[in-house]
Structure formats: structure tokens, C-alpha cells
Amino acid sequence: MKKLSDVFYVVVIISVVCFGGCSKKQAETQQVVLYCSADQEYAEPIIAAFERQTGIKVLARFDTEAGKTVGLVQRLRSEGKSPIADVFWSSEVFYTIRLAREGLLDSYSSIAQKNWPGFLVGKNKLWHGFALRARVIAYSTSRVKSADVPRSLEDLCDPKWKGRIVIANPAFGTTGGDVASWFVHYGQARAEEILAQLRANNIRIVDGNSTAVRLVATGQADVCMTDTDDVYAAQRNGWPVAMAWLDQGGAGTLAIPNTVALVAGSPHREPAMKLINFLLSEQVEKMLAQSDSHNSPVHPSLKKEFKKYDIPKPIDISYEKIADALPEAIKVSRKILKK
């Protein structure tokens, strides 16, 4: 017969092993890996709020300004069917659509999103859009007279802007989607003509929208094409910059939503779904509207409160078609703009 002390020792060891294993397993389910191309300064307070409210740890990986979105997209592609990420929060929609087509995203829906606007729900509910920005022309208030402010893409093709325009690299971020929208809206021939006219105006290519706005603010350029959030951030800093909506031939300006998606094969599916629900909540849209990025909210309850951040005339255009045009638009713009 075994001694009572021996039996007790075995029971304690088994209990410790079991408890340790169970605790480890429980801890693993209480974390989620987020790939995020939204600006880190705006995303981090939202992540912190989610962690406080749920107790779930978010392991976030952000993209660089120069490689906006594309870097994380390539990482998701490289991980394939063995992903590290659970959730992809993108600052745009076009690469999200392409990831969905490649089978790298998983369908997701909830009661909270049952009345979501149709244009902000991907095919088979593989992504959802929220908190929109728009493409605008940022201009120097000290160097550009109010009567001379360009208010359309066509205006920027005027030779009077020669040597005075900058734009972020179209191979990355929202600029790529914007250029691709020209191919959809105007047709390829006219889009190529516009690119050639911008080239003739000696348009300069820089790394990122925020860099483009900074050059305008410091007098190294007079105008640039950028996003609303970059102008709002510049104005917060007291820079002499204002904006006009980047109208496409009278049809309106391109509105670009943030998107969130569940990564196919997510290692932490349950906390991932909680994070997605949170990102699509009124709380998050309100945080983004109140932040220096001033995103335009989707929730009807917030639209009136933040009416001053409405996009007055969004162009009626298919995000799917823009995603189709994206590779060719990048290729052609590189060729014509020599970048």
C-alpha cells in the first residue's frame, strides 16, 4: 500500500499540471492578434478601450506610413492558410476586397450589423466598412488665394499648377485606390490622359499623405491630393492648410471607409469576433469622429451629432470595380509618373 503522503503528492502534482494547462489554454483564448493599417495614434486608444472592457489582450501590428496597407496585405498573403492574425483592420477597402477574393478572409455577421448599409458590406459578408474619410485637395492658405483654390481633378491639370503639386505614391494606401477610381469613372484612356497632364505639371511623388500635407504646410508645395484626416491633423497643429473636396468631373469625391474582417483560419476566433463587433460599434465611430482624424460615422445616431464631418457629395462608384482596376492603375501610374 502506498503511503498517504505519496498519494497526496501525486494528487497535488496532477492538480498543478491540470490547473497550469487549463490556465494556459484559457489565457490563450483571451488574446487576439490584430493587423492594423489605420494610423497608430488613432487606433491605440480604441484598442485600449476594448482591452479594458473585455479583458482580452490585443496584440497589434501596424503598417508604416510609406507602405500603408500594402505591407500588411503582403504579410497576410504570405501567411496563407496558417495565419498569425485574427482580425484585419484596414484604413481602406480596396485591398480588403482583393484579400476576400483570394480566400484569405472569413464570413462574419452579427445582429449588430444586420442593418448595415449595403455598400459597406462585402460579398458573403467577408468585410464590413465603417468610419469614412474622403479624398481632398489640401492647399496652402498663405500661398493660394481663395479665388484660385482648385476644386476638382481637372483643375489640377491646369498648367498654372506646374511645379506646385505633390501626391503620395499611388502604389500604396488610399492614393492607389483614388487613382484606380479614375480608371473606373473616366475610363482608362481619359485616366491615362489625366496622369500625363499631371506629369506635365511636374507633380512630385512622396512617401505618404501626411508627408504631402507637410510639404504644403511648409511652403515646399502649394497643393496636394490627400485624405480628410491628414488635413484635420494639420489644422490641429495650427498649420496654414485648408481643403477642397477632390471632385471627379462634377460627379463627387471618393469616400473611403475603414474596413474590418475576420482572417480565414483565425487562431482565436471567439475573441476576434468580439473585437470586430467592437470596431463596428457606435462607441468606436464616436471615438474616431471625436479624434483628430474626424472620420465620418455610419451609425445614424451619430451622423447628426457629427454632421460637420459629412462628405457632402460622395461619388457613386463601385468599390469592387475600383479593386479590379487597382493593379493596372498602379502599373500605368508608375509608368507615366515615373515612380
C-alpha positions, 0 to 999 in steps of 0.5 A, a space after each residue: 500500500 502506498 503511503 498517504 503522503 505519496 498519494 497526496 503528492 501525486 494528487 497535488 502534482 496532477 492538480 498543478 499540471 491540470 490547473 497550469 494547462 487549463 490556465 494556459 489554454 484559457 489565457 490563450 483564448 483571451 488574446 487576439 492578434 490584430 493587423 492594423 493599417 489605420 494610423 497608430 495614434 488613432 487606433 491605440 486608444 480604441 484598442 485600449 478601450 476594448 482591452 479594458 472592457 473585455 479583458 482580452 489582450 490585443 496584440 497589434 501590428 501596424 503598417 508604416 506610413 510609406 507602405 500603408 496597407 500594402 505591407 500588411 496585405 503582403 504579410 497576410 498573403 504570405 501567411 496563407 492558410 496558417 495565419 498569425 492574425 485574427 482580425 484585419 483592420 484596414 484604413 481602406 477597402 480596396 485591398 480588403 476586397 482583393 484579400 476576400 477574393 483570394 480566400 484569405 478572409 472569413 464570413 462574419 455577421 452579427 445582429 449588430 450589423 444586420 442593418 448595415 448599409 449595403 455598400 459597406 458590406 462585402 460579398 458573403 459578408 467577408 468585410 464590413 466598412 465603417 468610419 469614412 474619410 474622403 479624398 481632398 485637395 489640401 492647399 496652402 492658405 498663405 500661398 493660394 488665394 481663395 479665388 484660385 483654390 482648385 476644386 476638382 481633378 481637372 483643375 489640377 491639370 491646369 498648367 498654372 499648377 506646374 511645379 506646385 503639386 505633390 501626391 503620395 505614391 499611388 502604389 500604396 494606401 488610399 492614393 492607389 485606390 483614388 487613382 484606380 477610381 479614375 480608371 473606373 469613372 473616366 475610363 482608362 484612356 481619359 485616366 491615362 490622359 489625366 496622369 500625363 497632364 499631371 506629369 506635365 505639371 511636374 507633380 512630385 511623388 512622396 512617401 505618404 499623405 501626411 508627408 504631402 500635407 507637410 510639404 504644403 504646410 511648409 511652403 515646399 508645395 502649394 497643393 496636394 491630393 490627400 485624405 480628410 484626416 491628414 488635413 484635420 491633423 494639420 489644422 490641429 497643429 495650427 498649420 496654414 492648410 485648408 481643403 477642397 473636396 477632390 471632385 471627379 468631373 462634377 460627379 463627387 469625391 471618393 469616400 473611403 471607409 475603414 474596413 474590418 474582417 475576420 482572417 480565414 483560419 483565425 487562431 482565436 476566433 471567439 475573441 476576434 469576433 468580439 473585437 470586430 463587433 467592437 470596431 463596428 460599434 457606435 462607441 468606436 465611430 464616436 471615438 474616431 469622429 471625436 479624434 483628430 482624424 474626424 472620420 465620418 460615422 455610419 451609425 445614424 445616431 451619430 451622423 447628426 451629432 457629427 454632421 460637420 464631418 459629412 462628405 457632402 457629395 460622395 461619388 457613386 462608384 463601385 468599390 469592387 470595380 475600383 479593386 479590379 482596376 487597382 493593379 493596372 492603375 498602379 502599373 500605368 501610374 508608375 509608368 507615366 509618373 515615373 515612380 
